[in-house]
Amino acid sequence: MKIEIITTGDSSKTLHLPALNEQYHSKHGALTEANHVYIQKGLEHLIESDSKSPSLTVFELGFGTGMNAMLTAVKMTERGHEVCNYVTVEPHLLSSAHYTVFENESWASPELYLTMHQAAVGEWTAITPFFNLLKLDTTFESFTTDLRFDLIYYDAFGPRVQPELWEPWALEKCAGLLSEHGTWVSYCAKGTVRRGLEAAGLSVERLPGPPGKREMLRAEKTK
Ligand SMILES: C[S@@+](CC[C@H](N)C(=O)[O-])C[C@H]1O[C@@H](n2cnc3c(N)ncnc32)[C@H](O)[C@@H]1O
């Protein structure tokens, strides 16, 4: 599928798929969205609420450009406290022609960024002493694991493009992957998704979204 590179509203770049008329991140600001949804409302929220744990497990649907993984690795390494074990699934791993476009972006420490993209698929790789990465070349539909996650970054393409990944079965699968008190975050604020998360037994909050989106969702396992 043809992939184009576009510059978003905060000057950070993302990938655009003309055939689907879909982007990897918000056109209003890729970096702003990733920081707001996944880092501030997800990772920082988790760390603030459970700062005593020596390690945390994160699952990301869609490794894509590696932006969420990179921002998480930098945050964990700056903190220098908990070790983050980060599992991500991606059935369309980018070629170097596409991921190297981002290596000199403000958020991508070039050495760490390339180490992440070049890490062997299917093997744990220590990216820093505080961030271990397991990239899997598979779909969310096929993903199985015995691990349970403290935090899920649900970063599928939107419901218009990938409706199946926002259906009740997918949200129930997420609930099953969460550890006790685990947290799920996504940029998506659709009512059917919120109700699907509630039906899966999670407590759902509507939070202010990043630029261009009034709301986003955060869900927690409370029972
Ligand atoms: C919105 S983009 C996510 C961007 C990514 N998190 C980043 O930081 O660049 C959606 C990602 O999900 C991947 N994807 C598409 N179908 C998938 C599936 N069935 N299971 C898992 N990932 C999928 C896409 O290839 C793409 O990388």
Ligand as a Chemical Component Dictionary entry (heavy atoms), coordinates in Angstrom:
data_LIG
# 
_chem_comp.id                   LIG 
_chem_comp.type                 NON-POLYMER 
_chem_comp.pdbx_formal_charge   0 
_chem_comp.three_letter_code    LIG 
# 
loop_
_chem_comp_atom.comp_id 
_chem_comp_atom.atom_id 
_chem_comp_atom.alt_atom_id 
_chem_comp_atom.type_symbol 
_chem_comp_atom.charge 
_chem_comp_atom.model_Cartn_x 
_chem_comp_atom.model_Cartn_y 
_chem_comp_atom.model_Cartn_z 
_chem_comp_atom.pdbx_ordinal 
LIG C1  C1  C 0  -2.966 4.472  14.132 1  
LIG S1  S1  S 1  -1.572 3.535  13.612 2  
LIG C2  C2  C 0  -0.632 3.386  15.110 3  
LIG C3  C3  C 0  0.597  4.228  15.143 4  
LIG C4  C4  C 0  1.646  3.781  16.112 5  
LIG N1  N1  N 0  1.162  3.468  17.423 6  
LIG C5  C5  C 0  2.749  4.807  16.144 7  
LIG O1  O1  O 0  3.136  5.254  17.251 8  
LIG O2  O2  O -1 3.225  5.157  15.061 9  
LIG C6  C6  C 0  -2.289 1.886  13.549 10 
LIG C7  C7  C 0  -1.271 0.778  13.481 11 
LIG O3  O3  O 0  -1.927 -0.479 13.647 12 
LIG C8  C8  C 0  -1.383 -1.407 12.725 13 
LIG N2  N2  N 0  -2.397 -2.446 12.469 14 
LIG C9  C9  C 0  -3.258 -2.525 11.416 15 
LIG N3  N3  N 0  -4.037 -3.613 11.551 16 
LIG C10 C10 C 0  -3.687 -4.218 12.707 17 
LIG C11 C11 C 0  -4.137 -5.388 13.389 18 
LIG N4  N4  N 0  -5.126 -6.128 12.888 19 
LIG N5  N5  N 0  -3.532 -5.723 14.550 20 
LIG C12 C12 C 0  -2.531 -4.957 15.046 21 
LIG N6  N6  N 0  -2.059 -3.828 14.459 22 
LIG C13 C13 C 0  -2.643 -3.472 13.302 23 
LIG C14 C14 C 0  -1.071 -0.543 11.515 24 
LIG O4  O4  O 0  -0.161 -1.175 10.642 25 
LIG C15 C15 C 0  -0.527 0.715  12.153 26 
LIG O5  O5  O 0  0.840  0.627  12.388 27 
# 
loop_
_chem_comp_bond.comp_id 
_chem_comp_bond.atom_id_1 
_chem_comp_bond.atom_id_2 
_chem_comp_bond.value_order 
_chem_comp_bond.pdbx_ordinal 
LIG C1  S1  SING 1  
LIG S1  C2  SING 2  
LIG S1  C6  SING 3  
LIG C2  C3  SING 4  
LIG C3  C4  SING 5  
LIG C4  N1  SING 6  
LIG C4  C5  SING 7  
LIG C5  O1  DOUB 8  
LIG C5  O2  SING 9  
LIG C6  C7  SING 10 
LIG C7  O3  SING 11 
LIG C7  C15 SING 12 
LIG O3  C8  SING 13 
LIG C8  N2  SING 14 
LIG C8  C14 SING 15 
LIG N2  C9  SING 16 
LIG N2  C13 SING 17 
LIG C9  N3  DOUB 18 
LIG N3  C10 SING 19 
LIG C10 C11 SING 20 
LIG C10 C13 DOUB 21 
LIG C11 N4  SING 22 
LIG C11 N5  DOUB 23 
LIG N5  C12 SING 24 
LIG C12 N6  DOUB 25 
LIG N6  C13 SING 26 
LIG C14 O4  SING 27 
LIG C14 C15 SING 28 
LIG C15 O5  SING 29 
# 
